[in-house]
Amino acid sequence: MRDDMRVGDLAFFYHSNTEEPGIAGVVKVVKRGYPDHTAFDKGDKHYDADSDPDNPRWYMVDVRFERKLRTPITLATLREHSNGALKGLALLKRGNRLSITPVSAAHWKFILSLEQ
């Protein structure tokens, strides 16, 4: 995130802590990655004692809402295409913990084609 996300990049907004995880919308990066200040705040639930302000472990970007999908594209739907058009999609790799994962242009286009 720190080095690769640029202002103007589009990203999927993914609901992970729901009954049925999936892509719910599209956002646009409006500010490049910068250190996540909550990692240094002992009173914050995201505090990380191992994160050093001089060498931060955690970064964040600012995004702006672009649009909501007509219907969410569920993780189950994405997995149906894991051996075809979505082969190699980082989100679908075994053992992956979702946070920020890259999406190729071809994967992006295919995922949006799944929107109903």
Contacts in CASP RR format, 6 or more apart in sequence:
PFRMAT RR
TARGET T0000
AUTHOR 0000-0000-0000
METHOD contacts of the structure
MODEL  1
MRDDMRVGDLAFFYHSNTEEPGIAGVVKVVKRGYPDHTAFDKGDKHYDAD
SDPDNPRWYMVDVRFERKLRTPITLATLREHSNGALKGLALLKRGNRLSI
TPVSAAHWKFILSLEQ
1 33 0 8 1.000
1 59 0 8 1.000
1 60 0 8 1.000
1 61 0 8 1.000
1 100 0 8 1.000
2 33 0 8 1.000
2 59 0 8 1.000
4 102 0 8 1.000
5 11 0 8 1.000
5 29 0 8 1.000
5 32 0 8 1.000
5 33 0 8 1.000
5 61 0 8 1.000
5 100 0 8 1.000
6 29 0 8 1.000
6 32 0 8 1.000
7 29 0 8 1.000
7 30 0 8 1.000
7 31 0 8 1.000
7 32 0 8 1.000
8 28 0 8 1.000
8 29 0 8 1.000
8 30 0 8 1.000
9 28 0 8 1.000
9 29 0 8 1.000
10 26 0 8 1.000
10 27 0 8 1.000
10 28 0 8 1.000
10 29 0 8 1.000
10 66 0 8 1.000
10 108 0 8 1.000
11 26 0 8 1.000
11 27 0 8 1.000
11 28 0 8 1.000
11 29 0 8 1.000
11 63 0 8 1.000
11 103 0 8 1.000
12 23 0 8 1.000
12 25 0 8 1.000
12 26 0 8 1.000
12 27 0 8 1.000
12 103 0 8 1.000
12 111 0 8 1.000
13 23 0 8 1.000
13 24 0 8 1.000
13 25 0 8 1.000
13 26 0 8 1.000
13 27 0 8 1.000
13 63 0 8 1.000
13 65 0 8 1.000
14 21 0 8 1.000
14 22 0 8 1.000
14 23 0 8 1.000
14 24 0 8 1.000
14 91 0 8 1.000
14 98 0 8 1.000
15 21 0 8 1.000
15 22 0 8 1.000
15 23 0 8 1.000
15 24 0 8 1.000
15 72 0 8 1.000
16 22 0 8 1.000
16 98 0 8 1.000
20 72 0 8 1.000
20 74 0 8 1.000
20 75 0 8 1.000
20 76 0 8 1.000
21 74 0 8 1.000
21 75 0 8 1.000
22 72 0 8 1.000
22 73 0 8 1.000
22 74 0 8 1.000
22 75 0 8 1.000
22 78 0 8 1.000
23 69 0 8 1.000
23 72 0 8 1.000
23 73 0 8 1.000
23 78 0 8 1.000
23 111 0 8 1.000
24 68 0 8 1.000
24 69 0 8 1.000
24 72 0 8 1.000
25 66 0 8 1.000
25 67 0 8 1.000
25 68 0 8 1.000
25 69 0 8 1.000
25 72 0 8 1.000
26 66 0 8 1.000
26 67 0 8 1.000
26 69 0 8 1.000
27 63 0 8 1.000
27 64 0 8 1.000
27 65 0 8 1.000
27 66 0 8 1.000
28 63 0 8 1.000
28 64 0 8 1.000
28 66 0 8 1.000
29 61 0 8 1.000
29 62 0 8 1.000
29 63 0 8 1.000
30 62 0 8 1.000
30 63 0 8 1.000
30 64 0 8 1.000
31 61 0 8 1.000
31 62 0 8 1.000
32 61 0 8 1.000
33 59 0 8 1.000
33 60 0 8 1.000
33 61 0 8 1.000
34 59 0 8 1.000
34 60 0 8 1.000
34 61 0 8 1.000
35 53 0 8 1.000
35 56 0 8 1.000
35 58 0 8 1.000
35 59 0 8 1.000
35 60 0 8 1.000
36 46 0 8 1.000
36 51 0 8 1.000
36 56 0 8 1.000
36 58 0 8 1.000
36 59 0 8 1.000
36 60 0 8 1.000
38 44 0 8 1.000
38 45 0 8 1.000
38 46 0 8 1.000
38 47 0 8 1.000
38 58 0 8 1.000
39 46 0 8 1.000
39 47 0 8 1.000
39 48 0 8 1.000
39 51 0 8 1.000
39 56 0 8 1.000
39 57 0 8 1.000
39 58 0 8 1.000
40 47 0 8 1.000
40 51 0 8 1.000
40 53 0 8 1.000
41 47 0 8 1.000
46 58 0 8 1.000
48 57 0 8 1.000
48 58 0 8 1.000
50 57 0 8 1.000
51 57 0 8 1.000
51 58 0 8 1.000
69 115 0 8 1.000
70 115 0 8 1.000
70 116 0 8 1.000
71 115 0 8 1.000
71 116 0 8 1.000
73 111 0 8 1.000
73 114 0 8 1.000
73 115 0 8 1.000
75 91 0 8 1.000
77 114 0 8 1.000
78 86 0 8 1.000
78 89 0 8 1.000
78 91 0 8 1.000
78 92 0 8 1.000
78 111 0 8 1.000
78 114 0 8 1.000
79 92 0 8 1.000
81 110 0 8 1.000
81 114 0 8 1.000
82 88 0 8 1.000
82 89 0 8 1.000
82 92 0 8 1.000
85 106 0 8 1.000
85 107 0 8 1.000
85 110 0 8 1.000
86 92 0 8 1.000
86 107 0 8 1.000
86 110 0 8 1.000
86 111 0 8 1.000
88 107 0 8 1.000
89 101 0 8 1.000
89 103 0 8 1.000
89 104 0 8 1.000
89 107 0 8 1.000
90 96 0 8 1.000
90 101 0 8 1.000
90 102 0 8 1.000
90 103 0 8 1.000
91 98 0 8 1.000
91 101 0 8 1.000
91 103 0 8 1.000
103 111 0 8 1.000
END
